[in-house]
Amino acid sequence: MPRKLFAAISQIVLGALIVIAPQTFAHVCAVKDMPMACHYTARVALGLGVVIALLAIIGFFAPSRVRAGLDIANAVLGVLVVLVPTMLVGVCRGSMMHCHMVTMPTLIVLGVLLAVLAAVAAYLDLKPAKRG
């Protein structure tokens, strides 16, 4: 049970933070005439965060082998969260823009934390339980 709680709660919280951060405290630039790259980064982060949280909720009710697969999927999604603001979509070019100084580092930290915690959860789910 502690393995299940560790995997589910940590991934749900990180998924929720990935959804909430670009909309609130790590907000992106306001859309004026034409949306900039940071606007699309926030939209992609919203989608990824929802999928991450849903996989974690499903994993809470799944057997350990299935949960390990969902943890691996969330670890890959964590890497994708890092790649979205850095390489795939990007943020504004100006180094003093809020999205460049706050949104990108926030998503990088949350993505790395998710990837590491999900990989640890997958390892724990694949490791046989001690009998004794």
C-alpha positions in Angstrom: 0.0 0.0 0.0 2.8 2.6 0.7 4.2 2.0 -2.8 0.8 2.6 -4.3 0.4 5.8 -2.3 3.9 7.1 -3.1 3.4 6.6 -6.8 -0.2 7.9 -7.0 0.0 10.9 -4.7 3.4 12.2 -5.9 2.4 11.9 -9.6 -1.1 13.4 -9.0 0.4 16.4 -7.2 3.1 17.0 -9.9 0.5 16.6 -12.7 -1.7 19.2 -11.0 1.2 21.5 -10.6 2.1 21.2 -14.2 -1.5 22.1 -15.1 -1.7 25.0 -12.6 1.7 26.6 -12.8 1.5 28.1 -16.3 -2.0 29.4 -15.5 -1.1 31.1 -12.2 2.2 31.8 -10.5 4.4 30.8 -13.5 2.1 32.5 -16.0 3.0 33.0 -19.6 2.7 36.3 -21.6 -0.8 37.7 -22.3 -2.2 37.0 -25.8 -2.5 40.3 -27.7 -2.7 40.2 -31.5 -1.0 36.9 -32.1 -0.2 34.2 -29.5 3.5 33.7 -28.9 5.3 30.3 -28.3 4.9 30.5 -24.5 1.1 30.5 -25.0 1.3 27.2 -26.8 3.7 25.9 -24.2 1.1 26.6 -21.5 -1.6 24.8 -23.5 0.6 21.7 -24.0 1.6 21.7 -20.3 -2.1 21.8 -19.5 -2.8 18.7 -21.6 0.3 16.8 -20.3 -0.5 17.6 -16.7 -4.1 16.3 -17.1 -2.8 13.0 -18.7 -0.2 12.6 -16.0 -2.8 13.0 -13.2 -5.2 10.6 -14.9 -2.6 7.9 -15.4 -1.7 8.3 -11.7 -5.3 7.9 -10.7 -5.7 4.9 -12.8 -2.5 3.4 -11.4 -3.9 3.8 -7.9 -6.5 1.1 -8.7 -4.3 -1.1 -10.9 -2.2 -4.1 -10.0 1.5 -3.5 -9.5 2.7 -4.7 -13.0 0.2 -2.4 -14.7 1.0 0.4 -12.2 4.7 0.0 -13.2 3.8 0.5 -16.8 1.8 3.6 -16.0 4.8 4.9 -13.9 7.1 4.4 -16.8 4.6 6.3 -19.1 4.6 9.1 -16.5 8.4 9.2 -16.4 8.4 9.6 -20.2 5.8 12.3 -19.9 8.0 14.1 -17.4 10.8 14.2 -19.9 8.3 15.5 -22.4 7.3 18.3 -20.0 11.0 19.3 -19.9 11.3 19.2 -23.7 8.2 21.3 -24.4 9.6 24.7 -23.2 13.2 23.9 -24.1 13.1 22.3 -27.5 9.7 21.4 -28.9 7.5 24.5 -28.5 9.7 27.0 -26.6 9.0 30.3 -24.9 9.6 33.9 -25.9 13.1 34.8 -27.0 13.5 37.7 -24.6 15.6 36.7 -21.7 13.8 39.1 -19.4 10.3 37.9 -20.2 8.4 36.3 -17.4 7.9 33.1 -19.4 11.6 32.8 -20.0 12.6 33.5 -16.4 9.8 31.7 -14.5 7.6 29.4 -16.6 10.4 27.5 -18.3 12.5 26.8 -15.2 9.3 25.8 -13.3 8.3 23.3 -16.0 11.8 21.9 -16.1 11.9 21.3 -12.4 8.5 19.8 -12.3 9.3 17.6 -15.3 12.5 16.3 -13.8 10.9 15.7 -10.5 8.1 13.7 -12.2 10.5 11.7 -14.3 12.7 10.8 -11.3 9.8 10.0 -8.9 7.9 8.0 -11.5 11.0 6.0 -12.4 11.5 5.2 -8.7 7.9 4.3 -8.4 8.2 1.9 -11.4 11.3 0.3 -9.8 9.5 -0.2 -6.5 6.4 -1.7 -8.3 8.6 -4.1 -10.3 10.6 -5.1 -7.2 9.1 -8.1 -5.5 7.6 -7.5 -2.1 9.5 -8.8 1.0 7.9 -11.8 2.5 8.5 -12.4 6.1 
